[in-house]
Amino acid sequence: MRIGVNLGYWGRGTTGQDQLALARAADRLGYDSVWVAEAYGSDSPSMLAWIGALTEHVGLGSAVMQIPGRTPAMTAMTAATIDTMSGGRFRLGLGVSGPQVSEGWHGVPFRHPLARTRDYVEIVRAALRRDTVAHDGPHYQLPLPGGPGKALKLAARPVRADLPIYLAAVGPRNLELTGEIADGWLAIFFSPEHAGDLLTTLEKGRLRSARASADAPMDGFDVVAATPVVLVDDVEAAAEHLRDYCALYIGGMGSREQNFYNQLACRMGFEEDAARIQDLYLAGRHREAAAAVPLEFIDETALLGSPQRIARRMGRYEEAGVTTLAVAVGGGMTRDAALATLEVVAGVGGLVPRT
């Protein structure tokens, strides 16, 4: 199992300089990759380009670039540029975001997200192969019919025509699509104890994919689990650092009817807790919502406790089928504490520093 770092996005006490410091430490310590997110603040490609210019070896992953925020052609151009300038280190993670961000921030209707994702990925792959891109799908038509546009191909030559594409997926249908059309899955709130059905759904999609072997469908497919790490010996005290984060996603990341993270918590067996967290969060009672997040949920989806406990529990992820564990160390920590955590995780994970 490879070990990467999920840097999230800056804001809420984390700065771009903090992210850069963590990325450079990850490069030095032997981490496989760093992953940068975006919501409606900092964007991921700008951060990754900056990080790529100031690191040498570590992989550069978007987790994610939002599908409603860019045309597929623009995403292909951005991916090809970062990959070329970094010497082939870029990994393109995509996601449809949610209805509040898609419609409220980007002004893009949140309809038929699976069909839109399929269309989008087909165009991105065609562009990166330097095909002359003509696409007649339900959501994207290139060139637009009846106008002066012509089918074009990417003018620059990418380092890799088969640049890996990852999808962020939570629901079962989206997971199946991810297995079918992507090279990897970006997972959040991944619980090794509840991973079996998720990986079975991914495998079902892989069995339909021309990119997979029928005998070993998951070979070559990267399961990336973004996992917070809190190095505090007392597990309950460590969990306190993540309560606000969990409550935000389970309670407030989406509407009452469309909150994919709330639905995930329900599928994990936390139906009553998820309903209470959402009720409290949507009523503006955020502290109470955070207090309502069960310790069991946090402990299942994060690495908490002493270095020895974290080392033991890291093995659960590999046994469950995770191929890249992307540890998140920045939220709520000082830069020095986050850097120290990276050092400890590198040690217990057996990473070899780069010279």
C-alpha positions, 0 to 999 in steps of 0.5 A: 500500500502506498502512502500519500497526503491529502492537503485539502484546500486552504482557508479556515486556518490553513494557508497555501504556504502551509500546504506547500510546506507539507507537500515539500516535506512529503516529497522529502520523506518518500510519500507517494503523492499529494492531493489537493481539493477545491470547493468554492475557495482555492482551486486545485490546479493552481495549487498543484502547479505551484507545488509541482514547481517546488517539488521533484518526485511526489505525485500531484493529484487533484481531489478533485477538479469539479466537473461543473466548474470547467468544460472537459476541454479546459480540464484536458488542457490543464491536466496536460499542462501540469503533467508536462511541466511536472515531468509526468507526475499529475493524476486527474481526480474529478467529481460532480460536487453537489447540487448546492455548489454546482447550481449555487456557485457554478450556475450549472444544473445538477441533473443526471450526474452519472451521464454527465460524468461519462460524457466528460471523461470520454471527452477528456480522454479523447483530448489527451489522446490528441484525437480530433474531438467530436462528441455527440453526447447528452450533455456535451456536443462538440462542435456545437451543431449549426455553428462555425465551430470545427472539431479540433485536437489538442495543440500541445503534445502531452507527456502521457496520453493515458494520464490516470483519471480518478473519480470521487464517488460515494453512492453505489451507482457512481461507484459502479461507474467509477469502476467502469470508466476510471483508473482509480477511486477517491474515497472519503470516510472510508471505513475498512469495516464497511468496505466490502460492499463498496469494493464489490460495486467497484469490481462490478463496474470494472468487469464491464471495462475494456481497461480491466482484466476479466480474471483480475478486474481490480489489478491496476485500479487505485483505491485512494482513501483520504484518512485524517490522522490525529496523533493524540494518545487518548482516542476520545481526545483525538476524535474531538479534533475531527468532530466539526469536520464530520458534522459539516459533511454529514450535516451540512454538505448538501440539502436535507434531500441530497447529502451524499455523506449523510447517506453514506453514514446511514449505509454504514449503520449510523442512521439515527446519528446521521439524522440527528446530526443533520437536524442540528446542523441545518438548525444552525446548532453546529456545536451540538451537531459536532457533539452528536457525531459518534466516536465509533464513526470517527474512529472507523474513518480516521487514524487516532491515537498513539503512533503504535495504535496508528501503525496497527490500524493502518494495516486494516486499510491495506487488508480492506483493499486500499492501494493508496492511503492519503493521510490528512494532517493539516486540519486544525493543527499548527504547521509544526504539528502537521509536519511532525505528524507526517514524520511519524506516519512516514516512520510507522509506514516504513517510508524511505526518505528521498535524498 
